[in-house]
Structures are given as C-alpha cells and as structure tokens.
Amino acid sequence: MFNKSKSPVPAQPRDNSGSAIPPLPDLPAPGAASRPAGPAVAQRGLSTLSSDLKFDGNVTGGGDLQIDGAIKGDVRVGRLIVGETGAVEGNVSADYIEVRGRVVGGVQGKQVKLISTAYVDGDITAEQLSIDIGAFFQGRVLQGRREAPAPTPAPRPAGDAAPQVISMGPAA
C-alpha cells in the first residue's frame, strides 16, 4: 500500500581509476555534520621542522612545533619540542617546552622539561621545571608565575579633596 521512496545518495568524487577520493583532512566529509572551527584548528597536529632543514629567522604561532632541524632566531609557539637532532640559537617561549636537543638562548614557559639528552645554555624562566639526569644546563633559573594585575585605585568624586599628611615633630 505505502511505498517509501529512498532519498538519493550523494555521489562521491572519483579519480581516473574509479576509486573514491577521500575528503581533505581539514574539510568535512560530504553530508557530515559541520564542526565548529575553533577545535578543528587546535587539533591540526604537530608541525615539524625536519632534521635536514635549517631556518634563519623568527618563528611565531599558536600551534605545536617540533624542531628536529636547526633554527637561528627566536621561537614563540603554543607548545614546543626540540628533538634530539634539533638546535635553536635564540630565545624560545611556549606554554609547554620539552628540550631533547640543543638550545642556546633564553627559555621561557609555564612548564619546561629538559630530557637527559638536552643541552641548554641560557636562562630558564618557568612555573614548573624538570631536569632529567644527564641533561646539560648552564644559566639561571627564575621561577615565574603569572601574577594578577595590581588593582587600580577607585576614582574619587570630583568634590573630594586629597588627604593631607601632617608631620609632627617632638613636643617642646
């Protein structure tokens, strides 16, 4: 009596051999519910500077970076891993820093780990610091915490006079 019609299935793109082409990793699959842009950007993964690359200049960004090559310049990212073959000649700054290779310059982060193969020549400013046995470190350590900004005094109404300070000397 009743005949339920089937909805058409969207065709997937195909390559020359006839097999289906998968969607790009940062684009949603056809027909899939779209995700908010914020988490997708945060979960893109780890960017890597491979061991055969050398980079002259500063590196900045909010993502994660693994350095297996060499950088001459400052590095400021969200999370940083300097691999065993990695080398940075400049200051590094990130929320989380793990050093397995070589850093010549200042290190600043919330959490800093020096693994046993690390070589760090420079000052470290960190809320949490971990140094494995065998790691080389030369410099100063400053335990820094992000402090809340100092409270600003409340403005006085225009009619109020500033308080006066009276100094009294010894009684005669």
N, C-alpha and C positions, 0 to 999 in steps of 0.2 A: 503494500500500500504506500508506505512512505519510502522515498528514495533520497538518501542523504548524498549530496554532491560533495566531492572531495575538493579541498582548496588546492590550487596549483602550487607545486613545489618550485621555489626559485632555482633557476639553473646556476650551477657553479661555473666559474670561468675555467676553461681547459687550455692546456698547452697544445703544441703541434702533435704530440703523440697521443692525445686524447685523455691523459690523466688529469685529475682535478688539481688546480693550483691552490695551495693553502693561502689564507689571508696573511697580510703582513702582521708582524707581532704587535705593532702599536695601533692597528686598526681593528675594530670589532669585526667578527665574522658576520657574513650576511644573515640577517634575521635574528642575530643575537641581541640581547638587551644591551644598551649602551651603558658604560661605566662612567662614573664621574672622572673628570680629567685630573684632579689632584692626585689620587692614589696611583693612577697609571703612570704619572711622571715620576713619582717617588720610587716605584718598583721597577724602573727600567733596567736596573742591574749595575754591575760594576764596570766602569770604563778602565781600560788597561793601556799603559804605555809599555809596549813590549821591549824585551831586553836588547834588541838590535837598534832601537831608536834613541836619538839624542835630541833634546829640545832646549833651545835658548829662548828664555822669556818667562813671563809670569803666567801662572795657571790659576784661574778662579772659576768657581761654580758652586752649586749647592749639592751636587751629587757625590757619588762614591768614586774614588780613583785608586787604582793600584799602579804603582810605578815599579817596573822591572828594568827600565832603561835609565837614562841619565837626564836630569833637568838642571839647567843653570838659571835660577830665578826663583822667585817666591811662589809658594803653592798655598792656595786658600780654598778649601773644599769642605763638604759636609763630613765625609769620612775618608781617611787616608790610610793606605797600606803601602809601605815601602818594602818591596820584596827583597829577597836575598841578593839579587843581582842589581837592585835599584840603588840609585845615588841621587841625592838632591844637594845642590850647592846654593843655599838660600834659606830664607825663613819658611817654616811650614806652620799652617794654622788650620785646625779642624776640630770638630766636636770629639771625634774618636781618631786616635793616631796609633798605628801599630808599626814599629820600625823593626825590620829584619835585616835591612841593608845599611846604607851609609847616608847620614845627614850631617852636613857641615853648615851650621846656622842655627838660629833660634827655633825652638819647638813650643807651640802654644796650643793647648787643647783642654777639654774637660777631662778626658780620660786618655792617658798616654801609656803605651806598653812598649818596653824595649825587650825584644826577644833575644835569646842567647847569641845570635849571630849579628846583633846590632852594633853599629859604630856611630856614636853621636858626639860631635864636637860643637857645643853651643849650649846656651842656657835653656832650661825647660821650665815653662810655666804651666801648671796643671792642677786641677782639683784632685785627681787621682793619678798616681804614678806607680807603675810596676816595672821593676828591672830584674830580668832573669840573670842567673849566674852565668858568667861568660860574656855578657854584654859589656861593651866599652862605652863609657860616658865620661866626658870631660866638660865641665862647666858648672853653672849654679842651678839650683832647683828653687823655684819660688812656688809655694802653694798658694794658688789664687782661687778665690771664689767670686763669683759674680755677685756683687752687692746690690741691694735695692738702692735706688737713687735717694739722696738725702731729702727729707721732707722740706718743702718750701714754706716759709712763714706765711700765715694768712695775712692778706692785705688789711690795713687799718682803715676805718672810715675816715673821710677827709677832715672831719671836725676834731678828731683826737690828736692831741699833741704827743710828741715823742717823750718817753720818760726821761727825767733828769737824774743824773748821778751826782750826788753831793759827797765830797770827800771831807772828812773831819779830821783835824789834827789832834795832838794831845791837848788835854784840857789845861788851862792856865791856872 
